[in-house]
Amino acid sequence: MSDYNQEKAYGKAKKRLEDEKGFYTHLTVYIVINIVLLFFMSKLTAFIGADPNDPDFKNWKLWNTFLTPILWGIALLGHGLWVFKEKFFLKKFFKKSIFSKDWEDRKIKEFMDKDKF
């Protein structure tokens, strides 16, 4: 392997490592912040002196307790799919699809075999 190819492979591996580290950092921050938010929201009623039986307050608290983890979780899922797309998504999902090189090669061979008759 030439020095250029080795350097290029190293750069690609380094980028992949940085992407994975970024995802795991994002996941850690997501878990910690959401635990803190859930704890804070559980103590909110007593802290602000709100009526725990007020339906408007209950509705507001419910939405604010679960909306952040859900929306952030969707973004985290997207981040994970982007980072691990080569490992899971593309290889397994598109392996036999019309977007793969294997599919193109099989179709070319099929057309060539039909034209032989």
Sequence and secondary structure as in RCSB ss.txt:
>XXXX:A:sequence
MSDYNQEKAYGKAKKRLEDEKGFYTHLTVYIVINIVLLFFMSKLTAFIGADPNDPDFKNWKLWNTFLTPILWGIA
LLGHGLWVFKEKFFLKKFFKKSIFSKDWEDRKIKEFMDKDKF
>XXXX:A:secstr
  HHHHHHHHHHHHHHHHHHHHHHHHHHHHHHHHHHHHHHHHHHHHHHT  TT HHHHHHHHHHHHHHHHHHHHH
HHHHHHHHTIIIIIIIIISTTSTTSHHHHHHHHHHHHHHHH 
